[in-house]
Amino acid sequence: MSIMTVEVNQPNPSGDLESQSVVGQQFNWLKQWYPVSPLTYLDSSCPTTIAVLGKKLVVWQYDGQWAVMDDVCPHKLTQLSLGKIQPNGTLACRQHGWCFDLSGQCVKIPMIADSDAQSSACRNVRAQVNTYPTQVEHGLLWVWLDHSSAAWEECQQKQPAMLSDPSPQWAKSDWYMVEVPVGYTVSIESNFDPSHAQFLHEGVGAFSPASAIPMDGFELVGEISAEGGFVLKHGGYNLSNQGMEATRSFRPPCATVAQYRLPTGATQTFQIYFVPTAPGHCRYIGKFLIDAPATSSFNLAQQAIKLFLALLPRDLRIGLPHLMVYRIGDQDLAAMYAQTQNEATTERKFFLPSPADQGILALKTWLNRFGGGTPAFNTLYSERQETLSDDQLYDRWHRHTKLCPDCRRAVEWMVKAQKVCQWVAIAAVVLGIIALLLLPLQVGLGCLAIALLSILGQQQLVQLQRPFISSLPLYGIPTVKLY
């Protein structure tokens, strides 16, 4: 059964899969489980600020129990995430020391000396902080975005949208997380447009327009529903994956899974959660796994890379592979950001005549039928997009490095190594000058050579650090070379 080809204008398409089976009621965006972060990205010793659906939240842990609550102190409305976790298991506001337990109950107001008056103020409903149900599944912390009296019972009736482990290696692979300055709709839409890879990602790996082939068999499997989302199947879109059998699915509110079964026997699995955080911003939490025969060229290449990385410090060993995704990420950002800007400033409609566009159409059909066109669940959230400079658009520190403990520690390691190089260079210059005056010429020249090598090493470390901070080059013209 094929999906209709129609002309589409955001957010209301002029046609919406009338010939397909579309069932269910309006989707409630708040009464859902959203992944907050991989556990490996969270620091249990201090609170972390996050945003989901325009809600500013603080995440913290005590004695193995995670709490997610509004990131606002009821006293003077400062951020609780600026505070610190106390030895007694409470979160203390940094501004005036008000303390809150895991349930959001205020338990201490230091500036009230009278114990009865303090107890009365703490019990006041205005002193409480809204908390949200949480759970840990598949190495992720999840939050239920409703805090009504019925939320704690309702959240038990629904499980997070998760993929069953496709292979024994899936649980061993790491989650990757990045925040991008484009919104939820354009982000998730890109994931249902696989044919863009050959053109947009030209020059990365084997991607090339020359190897693109028209997609066929891009079809809906079963029905589209409010809670179940939809599943699509399709064939290949380039010469290397020609003849493959692929499925792509959307589980609302934000889970996507793509699985490619190649004629070679290899299976590629991509799972990405697109978490709407703030207006014009989205958090991606994903895994990618290739399950290939042991003797395949891919596995042999992977083994060689692992042998090389094993020679590096642990944080660099993990951090450097993270840099490999930025080239593709920058290309996606450039296109998605341009699309978002044009959607806001033009009356032109989407024109989707190609069979390869059917994934986009399926997503828009679900959004318009069940989701109100966009995630319109919170007055603090909208799909608007601010204008960004290249420094902001291609920033890497806020997109990933500051969130990823391994990449952050890799940068810290490089900063320390730079300082060591600086001190070695200074010491070598001083010793070299002294040696030239008091010792044989060779000793003095040797010290100066060490100083020169230290300076060169420090410069190399600065350049190695730069890709963790920004896609813009450290020297020369400040433009990003996408191709």
N, C-alpha and C positions, 0 to 999 in steps of 0.2 A: 504494500500500500504506500503510495508516494504522497509527499506533502505538497500542498498547493504552492504555486509560485505566485507571489503577489507583490504589489508595490506597497512599501511600508513607510509610514512616517511616525517618528517617536513622539508621544508614547502610544498613539492609537493606530494600529495597522488598518488599512482599508479592507483587508481580508484576514481571516484568522482560523484557518484549518477547519472550515465548516464541514468538510467531508470526513473529518476524523472524529474519533470517539473522545470527547472532552467531558470529564465528569468531576463532581466535587463542588464544595462551597467556597466562599471567599476565604483566602488564606490570612491567618492572623500572624503578623510578623513578630509580634512580641512574645507570644506563647510558643517559643521554640528554643531548642538547645543550639547554642553557638560556641564553636571552639574559641577559646581565648588565646591560648599559646601552647606550644609544646612545653612539657615540664622542664626539659633541659634548658629552656630559655628563661626560666623564672628563677629568681634568687629568693630562697625562703627566709633569708636573714633580714630582708627589708621589704617595705611595700612597693608595689609597681603600679603605675598609672596606665590605664588602657581606655579605649573608647570603643563602644559597639552601638550601632544605630543612633549615633549622636549622643548617647549617654556616656558621661565621664565617670569611670569606675576606678576603684582601687582594689588590687588583688594582694592578699597577704596570707601568711600561714603561721599556725602555731600548733605544736605537738602533732604534726602530720595532717592537720585539718586545714583546708583552704577556705578562705572567705572572700566573697566579692560583694562590695557595697558601693553606694554612691560616693564619689570622691569629693565630698564636701562636708566640712565640719559644721554642725548646726549652730555653733556659737557665732562666728563671724564669716562663715562661708569660705574659708581658705581650703586648700587641697589637703585631704588627709594623707595623700601619698607623699607629702613632704615630711611626714612624721616618722616615728620609729617604733618598732615592736619592743614592748617591755618584757622583762624576765617573767612577769606574772601572766603573760599571754594576752595582753591588751595592746591596742594600737593607740599611741599617744599623739595628739595633734601637736605639730611643731610650734604653733603660734602661742597657745596658752596652756598646753598640757592636758586638755580634756582627754580622757581615756575611754575607749570603747572595746567591748568584748567581741567575740566572733559573731554574735547575733545582732550587732549594731547597738546594743544597749549601752548607754553612757553609765560608767561606773565610778568616775572620779572627775571632780571639778576643783582643782587645787586652790583657786582663789576664793572659795567659800569655806571659811574656817568652821562655822557651826555645822556639826555633823548632821543634825536633823534637817537643816536648810539645804545642805548639800544633797542629802538623800532625796529630799522632795524635788529638787531641781533635776536630779538624774532620772527620776521616774517620770518627769513631765514628757509627754509625747513629742514635744518640740525639741527635746534633747536627743532623740533617737535618729539613727542613720538607717536608711533603707538597705536591706540586704537581699541577695538573690540566691536561689538554689544553685548548687554546683555539684559536679561529679568529675571523676577522673576515668577516662576510657582511652585505650590505645595510645597511651603516652601523651594525651592532651588533657588540658583543663577546660571543662565546659561550663557555661553559665546559661541559666534560664532567664530570659530578659523581662519576665513579669514578676512583680513583687507584691501582688494583691494577696488577700487572705487565702484565696483558693490556689495560689501558685504552687505551694509546697505539695499539695495533693495532685494537682493537674500534671505537674512535671513527671510524676511517677508513671503516668499513663503513656508516656512517649519516650522512646530511646533516641539518642543522637544518631544522625545519619552517618553511618560508618560502613566501610568496605570490609567484607570478610577477607582474611589474609589470603592473597592469591597464591602464595608460595611460602615455604619455611623461611626464606630470606626477608620477607616483608617486615616482620616484627623486628628484625635486626637492623634494618635500614633506618636512617635518621630523618626526622622531620626538618624541613627547611622553612623559614618564615621571613617574609619581607613585607614592608608597607610601601604602597605606591601612591603618588599624587594624582590618581584618576579614580573615578567613582565605581561603585559596584556594578551597575548595569553594563557599562562599556567593558569592564574587566571580564565579567563572566561571559559576555557575548563573544569576546575574542576566543574563548576556550571552545566554543561551538563552531568555530570557523577554521578547521584544520588546514584548508587549502592555502591559507595566507602564508604558511611557513616557507614555501618555495620561493616566494617573491620578497616578502618583507625581510626574511633572514638570509638572503643571498650572501654568500661568502662565509657563512658559519657552517662548518662541517660539510656535508654533501648537499646542502640546500642550494638550489639554483633554478631559475626559471626554465632553463634548458631541459631539466629533468621532470618538469611538471606534466601531469597527465590529467585529463578531465575526470572528475569524480563520477562514479555511478553507484546506484543502489543506496543512496542516502535516504533512508526511510524511517518512519516512526514504527516502533515495535509496541503493540498494545495501545493503551489509551493514555491521554494526558489528564492528570488529576491534581487537585489543589495540594494534597499532602504527599502524594506519591511522585509528583513531577512527571518525568518522561524518560524513555530510553530510545535511542536511535541506533541504527546500524549503517555502516557504509564500507566501501572498498578503499582501494589505495588512491593516492593523489600524486605520487611520484614514481619514477622508475624503480627505486629501491624497495618500495612497499607495495608494488603492484601485485594484485592477487591476494592481498591480506584480507582477513575478516576482522572488522573493528566494531566495537560498541562504545557509545558515549551516553552517559546518563546524568541526569540532574535530579538531586534529592533536595527539595527546599528545606531550609532557606538558602543554603550556600554550598552544598556538597556537589562536586562533579567528579566523575570517574571516566577515564578513557582506557580501553584495553585493546591492544593490537595483537592479533595472532598472525604471525608472518609465515609465508610458505617455507622458510628456512627452519621452522620449528621453534624459533624464538618468540617470546611473549613480552610485550612492553606494556607496563601499567603506569598510568599517571593518575594520582588522586590529588585534587586541589580544593581547598575550602576558600571561598571568596567571602571574607567577613567584612560587611560594610561598617566602617568605623566612624568617620566624620564626613561632612560634605566635601565631595571631591577627593576622597581618600578611601583606600581599601587595603585590607590585610590579606595576604596570600599565605596559607599554610599547606604545604604539599610534600608529597613523596613521589619518587620516580624510581622504577625498578625494571631492569632488563633481565629476564630469565632466559639465557641462551645456552646451547650445548657447550659442554666444558671445552671442547676442542675448537670452538669458533674463534675467528679472528678477534671478535669483540672481547671475549674473555681473556685471550692472550694479551691483548693490549691493556686491559684492566689490571692484569697481574703485574705487567711491567710498570704501570703507573703506581701501583701500591708499593712496589719495591723501592721506587724512587722516593715516594712520600714518607716511607718508613725511616728514611735517613734524617728527616726534619724534626724539629721540636713539635710536640703534640698539637699545639694551637695552630701553628702554621700548616701542619699536616691536614687539619680539618678546614682551616680558613682559606687556603689557596684554592681548593676545588670550588669553594663558594664563589670565588671571583669568576669562574668559568661561565656562570650563568648570566653575568652582567651584560655581555655583548648582546645576547638575545633580548634580555630585559630592557636594555636601552632602546633597541629597535622597536619593541612593542610599545614602550612608553611614548616614543615620538609619534607613532601612528595613532594610538589611543587618545593621547592628549590633543592632537590635531583634530581628530573626529569629534571629541567633546566640545572643543571651541567652536567648530563649524556648526554643530547641532544647536548651539546656543545663539548663533548669529545669522543663520540662514533659514529660509523657508523651504529649501529643497527637501524632497522626500527620498527615503531609501529606495533604491531600485534593485530588486533581488531576482533576476531572471535565471540565474544559474542553479543547477542541481546542487552545487557545492554550498549554496546559501541556505539550504533547508534547515541546518542546525540553528542558524540565527533566527529563522522564522519560527521554529518550534519554541525557542526561548521567549521570543516576543509574544507568542500566542499565550504561553503560560502566564507571563507577567501581566498581560492585558486582561485575560480572563479571570485570574485569581488574585493577582498581587497589586492591582491598582495601577499598573503601568511601571511604577518604580517602587522601591521600598518606602512607602509613605506611612511609616509606623511611629514617627516621633517628630514633633514640631521642630526639634533641634537638628533634624537630619533632612537634607535634600540632596538632589543630584547635581546641584549647581557646581560650577568649576571656576575657581579663581584663576587669574592670569599669573603664570609662573615664569621666572627667569630661568635661564639654562642652569645656573647654580642650584636652583631649587628643584628643577625637573630631574636633573641627573645627579642629585645628591645621593651618596651611598651610605653615609654615616647614619642618617635617620631612617633610610629605607631598610637597612639590614644590620650593619656592623654593631650599632649600639644595642640592638636587640639580641644578637647572637653572642653568647659568652665566649665561644672559641675565637671568632673573628675579633672581638673586643680585646681578648687577652693577647692575640697575635699582634695587634697594634701596640699594646702596652709593652710587649716583649721587644718590638722593634724600636720603640721610643727609648727603652732602657739601653738597648744595644747601641743606639746612636750616642747616648751620653757616655757610654764606655769608650766608644771610638773618639769622641771629643777629648776626654781626659787622657787617653793614650797618646793622641796627637800632641796635646799640650806638653805632656811629660817628655815625649820623644824629642820635641823641638828644644825644650830646655836642656835635656841631657845632650842633645846633638851639639848645641852651641858650646856647652861646657867641654864636651869631648874634643871639639875642634881646637879649643884653646889649650887643653891639657893632655890629650891622648892622641894616638896615631890617627891620621886622616880617615882611615877606613872605618874606625869606630864612629866618628862623627857623622860620616856619610850614611853609615848603616842606620843610625838613629833617625836621621832626617828621612831616609827611605821608609822607615816604619811610620813616621808621622804622615808622610804622603799617602801611604796605603791606608792608614786609619781615616784620613780625610775622604779618600775615595770610597772606602767602605761605608762611612757615614752618609755620603751622598747617595750611594746605591740603596741603603736602607730607607732613606727619605723617599726615593722614587718607588720602592717596593710598598711603602706604607700608603702612598697616594691612592692607589686603586681601591683601598678599603674606605676611603673618605669621599671620593668623587670620581665621576667619569670624565670630568674635565682634566686635561693634562696639567702637570705641574709647571711646565715651561712652555713657552711659545704661545701661539694663538689659542685663546680659551674657547675652543669649539670641540664638540664630540664627533669623532669620526665613526660613523655608524657602518660604513662600507669601505 
